[in-house]
Amino acid sequence: MGICRSYYYRPDSCASHKDVRRTGIQDTIRIHDSDSAYRRSYLVNKFLYGTQIPFSDKKVVIFREPKKGDIIVFKYPENPTKDFIKRVIATEGDTIEEKNKVVYVNGEPVVETYAYHYDPTTRSDSDRRDTFGQLRVPKDKIFVMGDNRDHSYDSRFWGFVDEKEVKGKAFIIYWSWDPDKWVRFNRIGRLIE
């Protein structure tokens, strides 16, 4: 079990509940999809993007790189002691921009059925939340965004994620509860898409 947990799948412990709102992925992973105040209860496939050799940045047995649409867990660039969870929007070589809350990758609007905009207003060009100019994703980097676009602190603000900092792909919720209604059985076992 220890080998599976360390190298293949692991329960994740990203941010605390209060951080779910800020991570911007709250409709895909809800507040209280967790087993304590500081854990989120979803499994992360650490094997898919390669197994990390202990005490190094090297990975072996890489099945594939993170692709657009994957929900990944990674070391937060502003504080590598924390893990963050976001959706991959663009990968190495892609050009990305956002105009009035519409994301464009390589000049084409992205159909984002998972994205939520709760604030009907569009902020000015000086605020990167709703509009930002063309960016080219550098080699070995990823551009990520939260699904709750109006309340997500993501690559629009702090830049790209280095591929070597990706820990794995979140894929299933194994515990969820609501403090008022107890266990949310309808969310347990739900695939994260």
N, CA, C and O of each residue as an XYZ file, in Angstrom:
772
protein
N       0.827     -1.199      0.000
C       0.000      0.000      0.000
C       0.866      1.256      0.000
O       0.548      2.228     -0.684
N       1.965      1.241      0.767
C       2.835      2.402      0.825
C       3.426      2.748     -0.531
O       3.561      3.923     -0.872
N       3.780      1.722     -1.311
C       4.326      1.972     -2.648
C       3.255      2.589     -3.528
O       3.525      3.548     -4.252
N       2.044      2.052     -3.475
C       0.956      2.630     -4.283
C       0.716      4.078     -3.895
O       0.555      4.931     -4.767
N       0.690      4.365     -2.623
C       0.427      5.725     -2.162
C       1.543      6.669     -2.601
O       1.275      7.786     -3.043
N       2.777      6.228     -2.482
C       3.903      7.096     -2.788
C       4.109      7.321     -4.273
O       4.458      8.423     -4.694
N       3.895      6.283     -5.070
C       4.287      6.383     -6.467
C       3.131      6.397     -7.471
O       3.304      6.906     -8.579
N       1.987      5.868     -7.130
C       0.936      5.757     -8.124
C      -0.286      6.604     -7.805
O      -0.638      7.495     -8.579
N      -0.933      6.344     -6.685
C      -2.128      7.085     -6.307
C      -1.947      7.575     -4.892
O      -1.309      6.918     -4.069
N      -2.507      8.724     -4.617
C      -2.435      9.193     -3.240
C      -3.624     10.077     -2.949
O      -4.102     10.789     -3.832
N      -4.114     10.040     -1.708
C      -5.105     11.028     -1.314
C      -4.404     12.378     -1.297
O      -3.260     12.475     -0.851
N      -5.057     13.393     -1.763
C      -4.383     14.677     -1.846
C      -4.746     15.574     -0.696
O      -5.834     15.476     -0.129
N      -3.834     16.444     -0.359
C      -4.061     17.403      0.720
C      -3.594     18.774      0.266
O      -2.606     19.304      0.775
N      -4.299     19.336     -0.682
C      -3.902     20.641     -1.224
C      -4.161     21.726     -0.204
O      -3.515     21.767      0.843
N      -5.089     22.594     -0.496
C      -5.353     23.746      0.357
C      -6.458     23.426      1.345
O      -7.116     22.390      1.250
N      -6.652     24.330      2.296
C      -7.738     24.150      3.256
C      -9.063     24.535      2.613
O      -9.084     25.073      1.506
N     -10.166     24.264      3.302
C     -11.498     24.572      2.759
C     -11.626     26.017      2.341
O     -12.164     26.310      1.274
N     -11.137     26.925      3.169
C     -11.285     28.335      2.830
C     -10.553     28.653      1.540
O     -10.905     29.612      0.853
N      -9.526     27.857      1.193
C      -8.784     28.085     -0.029
C      -9.502     27.554     -1.270
O      -9.155     27.946     -2.384
N     -10.488     26.676     -1.109
C     -11.197     26.136     -2.275
C     -11.828     27.268     -3.065
O     -11.797     27.257     -4.295
N     -12.399     28.245     -2.373
C     -12.986     29.379     -3.086
C     -11.935     30.106     -3.910
O     -12.191     30.499     -5.048
N     -10.744     30.285     -3.330
C      -9.687     31.005     -4.036
C      -9.082     30.184     -5.150
O      -8.618     30.751     -6.139
N      -9.068     28.859     -5.028
C      -8.453     28.062     -6.075
C      -9.297     28.100     -7.330
O      -8.780     27.858     -8.421
N     -10.583     28.397     -7.209
C     -11.408     28.575     -8.379
C     -11.873     27.288     -9.012
O     -12.370     27.316    -10.138
N     -11.738     26.174     -8.353
C     -12.159     24.917     -8.942
C     -13.349     24.366     -8.153
O     -13.641     23.171     -8.207
N     -14.044     25.267     -7.407
C     -15.022     24.850     -6.418
C     -16.247     24.140     -6.959
O     -16.893     23.419     -6.198
N     -16.610     24.296     -8.227
C     -17.779     23.563     -8.709
C     -17.408     22.169     -9.182
O     -18.270     21.296     -9.275
N     -16.150     21.953     -9.477
C     -15.680     20.622     -9.818
C     -15.327     19.878     -8.544
O     -15.708     18.722     -8.365
N     -14.603     20.540     -7.667
C     -14.276     20.014     -6.343
C     -14.867     20.995     -5.350
O     -14.417     22.137     -5.257
N     -15.860     20.563     -4.617
C     -16.583     21.464     -3.728
C     -15.953     21.568     -2.355
O     -15.193     20.705     -1.917
N     -16.303     22.668     -1.689
C     -15.928     22.818     -0.300
C     -16.539     21.634      0.453
O     -17.697     21.285      0.225
N     -15.786     21.033      1.325
C     -16.156     19.865      2.131
C     -16.072     18.556      1.368
O     -16.574     17.541      1.851
N     -15.443     18.541      0.164
C     -15.048     17.273     -0.430
C     -13.765     16.890      0.298
O     -12.682     16.859     -0.288
N     -13.912     16.598      1.594
C     -12.725     16.340      2.394
C     -13.046     15.531      3.631
O     -14.207     15.315      3.979
N     -11.976     15.085      4.291
C     -12.155     14.317      5.516
C     -11.716     15.080      6.754
O     -11.841     14.562      7.864
N     -11.208     16.287      6.599
C     -10.895     17.148      7.739
C     -10.831     18.575      7.244
O     -11.006     18.832      6.053
N     -10.587     19.487      8.131
C     -10.574     20.905      7.755
C      -9.406     21.258      6.840
O      -9.418     22.321      6.218
N      -8.411     20.403      6.745
C      -7.247     20.753      5.950
C      -6.928     19.771      4.836
O      -5.828     19.817      4.284
N      -7.842     18.894      4.490
C      -7.587     17.918      3.426
C      -8.744     17.898      2.449
O      -9.902     18.093      2.817
N      -8.404     17.660      1.214
C      -9.419     17.390      0.225
C      -9.343     15.906     -0.043
O      -8.246     15.351     -0.116
N     -10.439     15.270     -0.185
C     -10.425     13.827     -0.358
C     -10.690     13.445     -1.801
O     -11.803     13.087     -2.184
N      -9.653     13.532     -2.567
C      -9.695     13.025     -3.925
C      -8.377     12.318     -4.170
O      -7.358     12.625     -3.552
N      -8.422     11.373     -5.078
C      -7.214     10.635     -5.397
C      -6.498     11.297     -6.556
O      -7.122     11.832     -7.472
N      -5.183     11.253     -6.499
C      -4.335     11.829     -7.529
C      -3.521     10.698     -8.153
O      -2.839      9.952     -7.450
N      -3.599     10.579     -9.473
C      -2.814      9.588    -10.194
C      -1.416     10.175    -10.409
O      -1.221     11.035    -11.268
N      -0.464      9.708     -9.635
C       0.907     10.212     -9.716
C       1.723      9.457    -10.761
O       2.845      9.856    -11.071
N       1.189      8.397    -11.294
C       1.910      7.525    -12.213
C       1.788      7.996    -13.661
O       2.717      7.805    -14.446
N       0.674      8.599    -14.022
C       0.366      8.964    -15.404
C       1.425      9.862    -16.031
O       1.841      9.632    -17.167
N       1.861     10.882    -15.301
C       2.833     11.842    -15.836
C       4.275     11.464    -15.495
O       5.193     12.254    -15.714
N       4.468     10.282    -14.971
C       5.804      9.804    -14.649
C       6.012      9.661    -13.158
O       5.460     10.419    -12.361
N       6.808      8.685    -12.796
C       7.140      8.448    -11.400
C       8.415      9.210    -11.076
O       9.429      9.065    -11.758
N       8.353     10.013    -10.042
C       9.515     10.814     -9.662
C      10.512      9.974     -8.881
O      10.155      9.254     -7.949
N      11.753     10.083     -9.282
C      12.819      9.398     -8.557
C      13.041     10.165     -7.256
O      13.227     11.381     -7.281
N      13.024      9.461     -6.111
C      13.179     10.153     -4.833
C      14.439     11.025     -4.782
O      15.494     10.659     -5.300
N      14.293     12.177     -4.147
C      15.377     13.139     -3.929
C      15.941     13.721     -5.227
O      17.103     14.123     -5.285
N      15.097     13.761     -6.272
C      15.531     14.370     -7.532
C      14.307     14.957     -8.243
O      13.170     14.734     -7.827
N      14.554     15.703     -9.307
C      13.479     16.242    -10.137
C      13.197     15.350    -11.333
O      12.325     15.671    -12.141
N      13.901     14.252    -11.468
C      13.759     13.376    -12.627
C      12.555     12.456    -12.487
O      12.236     11.972    -11.401
N      11.886     12.228    -13.638
C      10.752     11.306    -13.679
C      11.049     10.205    -14.679
O      11.715     10.429    -15.689
N      10.547      9.014    -14.387
C      10.703      7.866    -15.281
C       9.329      7.280    -15.577
O       8.352      7.613    -14.907
N       9.254      6.423    -16.561
C       8.015      5.761    -16.983
C       6.907      6.791    -17.180
O       5.871      6.730    -16.518
N       7.122      7.710    -18.069
C       6.152      8.769    -18.359
C       5.200      8.264    -19.432
O       5.616      8.005    -20.561
N       3.923      8.123    -19.084
C       2.925      7.661    -20.054
C       2.481      8.791    -20.968
O       2.282      8.587    -22.166
N       2.326      9.977    -20.406
C       1.982     11.138    -21.218
C       2.213     12.405    -20.427
O       2.339     12.378    -19.203
N       2.267     13.511    -21.138
C       2.393     14.823    -20.510
C       1.001     15.325    -20.145
O       0.012     14.846    -20.701
N       0.905     16.277    -19.225
C      -0.411     16.875    -18.950
C      -0.973     17.492    -20.229
O      -0.249     18.120    -21.001
N      -2.272     17.302    -20.438
C      -2.896     17.852    -21.650
C      -4.033     18.785    -21.271
O      -4.495     18.798    -20.130
N      -4.472     19.556    -22.241
C      -5.556     20.521    -22.016
C      -6.776     19.803    -21.454
O      -7.186     18.754    -21.950
N      -7.346     20.394    -20.403
C      -8.531     19.824    -19.766
C      -8.229     18.993    -18.535
O      -9.117     18.788    -17.707
N      -6.996     18.504    -18.384
C      -6.637     17.728    -17.193
C      -6.703     18.618    -15.955
O      -6.333     19.791    -16.005
N      -7.171     18.061    -14.861
C      -7.118     18.751    -13.573
C      -5.911     18.183    -12.842
O      -5.859     16.999    -12.511
N      -4.946     19.059    -12.601
C      -3.669     18.602    -12.058
C      -3.412     19.159    -10.666
O      -3.936     20.206    -10.285
N      -2.596     18.435     -9.923
C      -2.098     18.891     -8.629
C      -0.625     19.199     -8.835
O       0.109     18.403     -9.420
N      -0.195     20.362     -8.351
C       1.172     20.806     -8.570
C       1.647     21.636     -7.392
O       0.852     22.090     -6.570
N       2.955     21.825     -7.324
C       3.523     22.705     -6.300
C       3.205     24.142     -6.688
O       3.498     24.579     -7.801
N       2.609     24.860     -5.766
C       2.215     26.248     -5.995
C       3.459     27.100     -6.239
O       4.334     27.154     -5.375
N       3.563     27.772     -7.401
C       4.790     28.517     -7.729
C       5.181     29.597     -6.721
O       6.370     29.871     -6.555
N       4.222     30.211     -6.053
C       4.561     31.260     -5.089
C       4.936     30.715     -3.718
O       5.505     31.434     -2.897
N       4.621     29.447     -3.466
C       4.976     28.806     -2.204
C       5.043     27.299     -2.438
O       4.045     26.607     -2.237
N       6.189     26.776     -2.856
C       6.306     25.355     -3.214
C       6.011     24.372     -2.087
O       5.941     23.169     -2.336
N       5.836     24.846     -0.857
C       5.474     23.932      0.222
C       3.988     23.579      0.172
O       3.549     22.654      0.855
N       3.206     24.317     -0.640
C       1.771     24.048     -0.794
C       1.505     23.407     -2.149
O       2.189     23.689     -3.132
N       0.506     22.545     -2.180
C       0.031     21.983     -3.438
C      -1.209     22.748     -3.869
O      -2.009     23.167     -3.032
N      -1.367     22.928     -5.164
C      -2.556     23.575     -5.730
C      -3.185     22.627     -6.730
O      -2.546     21.689     -7.206
N      -4.440     22.880     -7.041
C      -5.163     22.091     -8.031
C      -5.831     23.057     -9.001
O      -6.534     23.979     -8.587
N      -5.606     22.840    -10.295
C      -6.171     23.682    -11.355
C      -6.360     22.844    -12.608
O      -5.914     21.699    -12.686
N      -7.032     23.438    -13.586
C      -7.245     22.790    -14.877
C      -6.215     23.308    -15.889
O      -5.948     24.509    -15.949
N      -5.645     22.404    -16.676
C      -4.699     22.779    -17.728
C      -5.489     23.409    -18.878
O      -6.439     22.817    -19.391
N      -5.084     24.616    -19.272
C      -5.745     25.333    -20.357
C      -4.867     25.375    -21.600
O      -5.376     25.288    -22.717
N      -3.551     25.509    -21.422
C      -2.626     25.566    -22.558
C      -1.308     24.904    -22.157
O      -0.906     24.924    -20.994
N      -0.657     24.321    -23.151
C       0.601     23.629    -22.904
C       1.710     24.218    -23.785
O       1.480     25.142    -24.565
N       2.894     23.670    -23.642
C       4.088     24.158    -24.339
C       3.815     24.492    -25.810
O       3.278     23.674    -26.558
N       4.197     25.710    -26.206
C       4.057     26.134    -27.599
C       2.735     26.797    -27.938
O       2.629     27.457    -28.973
N       1.719     26.640    -27.090
C       0.412     27.260    -27.343
C       0.480     28.763    -27.095
O       1.285     29.242    -26.296
N      -0.380     29.493    -27.796
C      -0.585     30.913    -27.537
C      -1.942     31.038    -26.861
O      -2.935     30.493    -27.345
N      -1.986     31.752    -25.748
C      -3.232     31.895    -25.003
C      -3.521     33.366    -24.758
O      -2.612     34.168    -24.546
N      -4.802     33.702    -24.790
C      -5.263     35.047    -24.430
C      -6.710     34.940    -23.973
O      -7.392     33.948    -24.230
N      -7.157     35.983    -23.292
C      -8.546     36.043    -22.847
C      -9.075     37.431    -23.190
O      -8.438     38.445    -22.905
N     -10.263     37.452    -23.814
C     -10.910     38.719    -24.158
C     -12.326     38.681    -23.602
O     -13.139     37.852    -24.010
N     -12.615     39.576    -22.677
C     -13.958     39.674    -22.103
C     -14.500     38.322    -21.644
O     -15.626     37.948    -21.971
N     -13.692     37.603    -20.889
C     -14.033     36.316    -20.275
C     -14.079     35.144    -21.252
O     -14.532     34.063    -20.877
N     -13.631     35.323    -22.471
C     -13.553     34.222    -23.431
C     -12.074     33.890    -23.624
O     -11.274     34.763    -23.959
N     -11.717     32.624    -23.411
C     -10.336     32.173    -23.539
C     -10.099     31.701    -24.977
O     -10.913     30.984    -25.559
N      -8.958     32.127    -25.526
C      -8.545     31.715    -26.871
C      -7.213     30.998    -26.765
O      -6.276     31.498    -26.143
N      -7.132     29.828    -27.374
C      -5.870     29.098    -27.465
C      -5.553     28.944    -28.947
O      -6.353     28.418    -29.721
N      -4.376     29.409    -29.320
C      -3.939     29.401    -30.716
C      -4.947     30.098    -31.629
O      -5.190     29.664    -32.754
N      -5.527     31.188    -31.122
C      -6.442     32.014    -31.903
C      -7.871     31.525    -31.962
O      -8.728     32.217    -32.511
N      -8.158     30.359    -31.416
C      -9.510     29.782    -31.450
C     -10.160     29.874    -30.072
O      -9.513     29.590    -29.064
N     -11.454     30.273    -30.019
C     -12.132     30.285    -28.708
C     -12.261     28.861    -28.172
O     -12.554     27.925    -28.916
N     -12.040     28.719    -26.884
C     -12.110     27.408    -26.245
C     -13.522     27.201    -25.709
O     -14.055     28.060    -25.007
N     -14.125     26.065    -26.037
C     -15.436     25.708    -25.491
C     -15.179     25.140    -24.098
O     -14.599     24.064    -23.951
N     -15.617     25.873    -23.084
C     -15.334     25.498    -21.704
C     -16.638     25.262    -20.943
O     -17.137     26.156    -20.259
N     -17.176     24.066    -21.067
C     -18.428     23.745    -20.381
C     -18.249     23.717    -18.870
O     -19.230     23.809    -18.132
N     -17.030     23.593    -18.404
C     -16.723     23.515    -16.978
C     -16.501     24.883    -16.337
O     -16.516     24.989    -15.110
N     -16.295     25.933    -17.136
C     -15.959     27.258    -16.596
C     -17.213     27.976    -16.104
O     -18.272     27.915    -16.729
N     -17.066     28.656    -14.970
C     -18.163     29.413    -14.367
C     -17.751     30.867    -14.207
O     -16.623     31.180    -13.827
N     -18.703     31.749    -14.510
C     -18.512     33.189    -14.300
C     -19.707     33.677    -13.477
O     -20.810     33.828    -14.001
N     -19.479     33.917    -12.203
C     -20.561     34.349    -11.318
C     -20.744     35.858    -11.311
O     -21.810     36.356    -10.947
N     -19.726     36.575    -11.705
C     -19.791     38.031    -11.748
C     -20.142     38.444    -13.176
O     -19.339     38.225    -14.084
N     -21.326     39.040    -13.403
C     -21.723     39.390    -14.770
C     -20.928     40.550    -15.368
O     -20.974     40.767    -16.578
N     -20.199     41.297    -14.536
C     -19.435     42.432    -15.057
C     -18.102     41.957    -15.633
O     -17.562     40.925    -15.236
N     -17.600     42.731    -16.566
C     -16.284     42.466    -17.145
C     -15.353     43.581    -16.700
O     -15.649     44.761    -16.890
N     -14.245     43.207    -16.117
C     -13.291     44.190    -15.620
C     -12.428     44.731    -16.765
O     -12.360     44.145    -17.845
N     -11.781     45.852    -16.501
C     -10.981     46.539    -17.514
C      -9.756     45.727    -17.913
O      -9.408     44.737    -17.269
N      -9.114     46.165    -18.987
C      -7.921     45.484    -19.490
C      -6.780     45.464    -18.482
O      -5.915     44.591    -18.553
N      -6.759     46.407    -17.545
C      -5.671     46.448    -16.569
C      -5.805     45.354    -15.510
O      -4.845     45.077    -14.790
N      -6.977     44.729    -15.404
C      -7.205     43.620    -14.474
C      -7.185     42.329    -15.286
O      -8.039     42.128    -16.149
N      -6.238     41.469    -15.022
C      -6.045     40.256    -15.817
C      -7.137     39.210    -15.626
O      -7.100     38.173    -16.289
N      -8.093     39.439    -14.757
C      -9.128     38.436    -14.512
C      -9.940     38.120    -15.763
O     -10.193     36.950    -16.048
N     -10.350     39.135    -16.511
C     -11.264     38.931    -17.640
C     -10.632     39.132    -19.012
O     -11.169     38.668    -20.018
N      -9.506     39.815    -19.057
C      -8.850     40.105    -20.333
C      -7.340     40.152    -20.120
O      -6.856     40.857    -19.234
N      -6.602     39.404    -20.927
C      -5.151     39.530    -20.932
C      -4.651     39.253    -22.336
O      -5.271     38.510    -23.097
N      -3.534     39.855    -22.664
C      -2.977     39.761    -24.013
C      -2.386     38.407    -24.328
O      -2.350     37.520    -23.475
N      -1.923     38.250    -25.550
C      -1.370     36.975    -25.988
C      -0.106     36.604    -25.209
O       0.801     37.416    -25.025
N      -0.084     35.360    -24.765
C       1.086     34.799    -24.092
C       1.441     33.497    -24.795
O       0.556     32.714    -25.140
N       2.696     33.267    -25.003
C       3.139     31.992    -25.572
C       3.663     31.141    -24.419
O       4.507     31.582    -23.640
N       3.149     29.913    -24.322
C       3.562     29.019    -23.239
C       4.970     28.509    -23.554
O       5.185     27.879    -24.589
N       5.934     28.781    -22.656
C       7.328     28.359    -22.895
C       7.503     26.839    -22.805
O       6.609     26.111    -22.373
N       8.655     26.403    -23.219
C       9.018     24.980    -23.157
C       8.935     24.491    -21.710
O       9.375     25.166    -20.780
N       8.360     23.303    -21.549
C       8.237     22.635    -20.245
C       7.380     23.409    -19.244
O       7.561     23.268    -18.034
N       6.454     24.218    -19.737
C       5.559     24.979    -18.865
C       4.107     24.683    -19.222
O       3.810     24.168    -20.299
N       3.207     25.020    -18.295
C       1.769     24.801    -18.460
C       1.045     26.051    -17.976
O       1.467     26.673    -17.001
N      -0.039     26.423    -18.649
C      -0.892     27.527    -18.215
C      -2.152     26.908    -17.627
O      -2.837     26.138    -18.300
N      -2.463     27.242    -16.366
C      -3.607     26.641    -15.668
C      -4.573     27.722    -15.202
O      -4.181     28.860    -14.941
N      -5.847     27.340    -15.105
C      -6.877     28.242    -14.579
C      -7.859     27.424    -13.740
O      -8.047     26.229    -13.969
N      -8.476     28.085    -12.776
C      -9.542     27.456    -12.015
C     -10.841     27.534    -12.799
O     -11.001     28.401    -13.658
N     -11.761     26.635    -12.508
C     -13.049     26.624    -13.210
C     -13.928     27.817    -12.827
O     -14.696     28.308    -13.654
N     -13.822     28.276    -11.602
C     -14.574     29.443    -11.148
C     -13.741     30.673    -11.490
O     -13.017     31.197    -10.644
N     -13.848     31.123    -12.718
C     -12.930     32.108    -13.277
C     -12.934     33.448    -12.562
O     -11.906     34.123    -12.528
N     -14.056     33.850    -11.994
C     -14.114     35.154    -11.338
C     -13.453     35.151     -9.966
O     -13.196     36.214     -9.401
N     -13.174     33.959     -9.420
C     -12.595     33.859     -8.076
C     -11.398     32.920     -8.041
O     -11.174     32.241     -7.039
N     -10.638     32.873     -9.109
C      -9.505     31.965     -9.158
C      -8.194     32.737     -9.225
O      -8.038     33.667    -10.015
N      -7.276     32.336     -8.394
C      -5.922     32.893     -8.416
C      -5.071     31.859     -9.149
O      -4.753     30.806     -8.596
N      -4.705     32.160    -10.384
C      -4.109     31.143    -11.244
C      -3.049     31.743    -12.156
O      -2.514     32.813    -11.866
N      -2.743     31.067    -13.251
C      -1.667     31.495    -14.152
C      -1.861     32.901    -14.708
O      -0.892     33.530    -15.130
N      -3.075     33.399    -14.717
C      -3.293     34.765    -15.176
C      -2.559     35.761    -14.291
O      -2.179     36.839    -14.747
N      -2.361     35.408    -13.037
C      -1.781     36.325    -12.061
C      -0.341     35.978    -11.685
O       0.478     36.881    -11.516
N      -0.014     34.693    -11.550
C       1.326     34.322    -11.103
C       2.152     33.568    -12.138
O       3.267     33.146    -11.834
N       1.640     33.389    -13.342
C       2.452     32.816    -14.417
C       2.283     31.324    -14.626
O       1.298     30.725    -14.193
N       3.243     30.747    -15.285
C       3.172     29.354    -15.725
C       3.587     28.384    -14.629
O       4.296     28.745    -13.690
N       3.123     27.133    -14.773
C       3.535     26.042    -13.890
C       4.617     25.263    -14.626
O       4.467     24.936    -15.803
N       5.690     24.974    -13.936
C       6.755     24.156    -14.512
C       6.289     22.698    -14.507
O       5.786     22.212    -13.494
N       6.454     22.000    -15.633
C       5.995     20.607    -15.723
C       6.622     19.716    -14.655
O       5.991     18.757    -14.210
N       7.838     20.013    -14.240
C       8.481     19.167    -13.230
C       7.824     19.326    -11.857
O       8.048     18.500    -10.971
N       7.017     20.375    -11.667
C       6.322     20.591    -10.388
C       4.949     19.925    -10.335
O       4.274     19.972     -9.307
N       4.532     19.302    -11.447
C       3.231     18.617    -11.485
C       3.359     17.301    -10.746
O       4.243     16.495    -11.037
N       2.467     17.089     -9.782
C       2.499     15.873     -8.970
C       1.618     14.780     -9.531
O       1.889     13.596     -9.326
N       0.553     15.165    -10.245
C      -0.322     14.144    -10.810
C      -1.646     14.716    -11.246
O      -1.880     15.922    -11.174
N      -2.514     13.821    -11.705
C      -3.839     14.179    -12.202
C      -4.891     13.748    -11.179
O      -4.970     12.577    -10.807
N      -5.696     14.714    -10.731
C      -6.805     14.387     -9.822
C      -7.852     13.629    -10.634
O      -8.183     14.028    -11.751
N      -8.380     12.521    -10.066
C      -9.313     11.756    -10.890
C     -10.572     11.256    -10.196
O     -11.528     10.901    -10.885
N     -10.621     11.211     -8.878
C     -11.845     10.720     -8.238
C     -11.989     11.321     -6.835
O     -11.004     11.490     -6.117
N     -13.223     11.638     -6.461
C     -13.530     12.115     -5.111
C     -13.859     10.882     -4.270
O     -14.750     10.109     -4.622
N     -13.144     10.699     -3.166
C     -13.457      9.540     -2.336
C     -14.136      9.895     -1.018
O     -14.520      8.995     -0.270
N     -14.293     11.173     -0.714
C     -15.043     11.564      0.482
C     -15.593     12.962      0.286
O     -14.893     13.838     -0.222
N     -16.848     13.185      0.687
C     -17.467     14.503      0.607
C     -18.528     14.597      1.687
O     -19.289     13.657      1.918
N     -18.565     15.737      2.337
C     -19.572     15.919      3.378
C     -20.059     17.354      3.392
O     -19.368     18.269      2.945
N     -21.244     17.528      3.907
C     -21.857     18.842      4.077
C     -22.139     18.979      5.567
O     -22.842     18.135      6.122
N     -21.619     20.012      6.244
C     -21.801     20.112      7.689
C     -23.257     20.177      8.124
O     -23.573     19.846      9.267
N     -24.154     20.600      7.228
C     -25.574     20.680      7.583
C     -26.338     19.401      7.268
O     -27.332     19.091      7.925
N     -25.881     18.663      6.271
C     -26.636     17.481      5.825
C     -25.866     16.174      5.960
O     -26.376     15.119      5.580
N     -24.676     16.222      6.482
C     -23.812     15.079      6.708
C     -23.129     14.637      5.421
O     -22.665     15.494      4.669
N     -23.044     13.353      5.135
C     -22.279     12.834      4.004
C     -23.001     13.095      2.680
O     -24.208     12.881      2.573
N     -22.253     13.560      1.674
C     -22.820     13.736      0.328
C     -22.490     12.475     -0.477
O     -21.503     12.423     -1.211
N     -23.341     11.469     -0.316
C     -23.113     10.190     -0.992
C     -23.114     10.345     -2.512
O     -22.449      9.583     -3.214
N     -23.855     11.323     -3.018
C     -23.920     11.518     -4.468
C     -22.600     12.012     -5.059
O     -22.433     11.985     -6.279
N     -21.654     12.463     -4.223
C     -20.358     12.926     -4.727
C     -19.241     11.896     -4.522
O     -18.225     11.942     -5.215
N     -19.419     10.988     -3.596
C     -18.390      9.977     -3.331
C     -18.275      9.048     -4.526
O     -19.268      8.501     -5.005
N     -17.059      8.879     -4.997
C     -16.800      8.024     -6.151
C     -16.954      8.741     -7.478
O     -16.761      8.141     -8.536
N     -17.301     10.019     -7.431
C     -17.479     10.795     -8.673
C     -16.122     11.061     -9.325
O     -15.159     11.452     -8.665
N     -16.076     10.838    -10.632
C     -14.863     11.161    -11.372
C     -14.714     12.660    -11.496
O     -15.701     13.378    -11.654
N     -13.504     13.126    -11.426
C     -13.213     14.545    -11.561
C     -12.896     14.808    -13.029
O     -11.917     14.294    -13.570
N     -13.740     15.613    -13.658
C     -13.568     15.869    -15.103
C     -13.562     17.337    -15.371
O     -13.429     17.754    -16.522
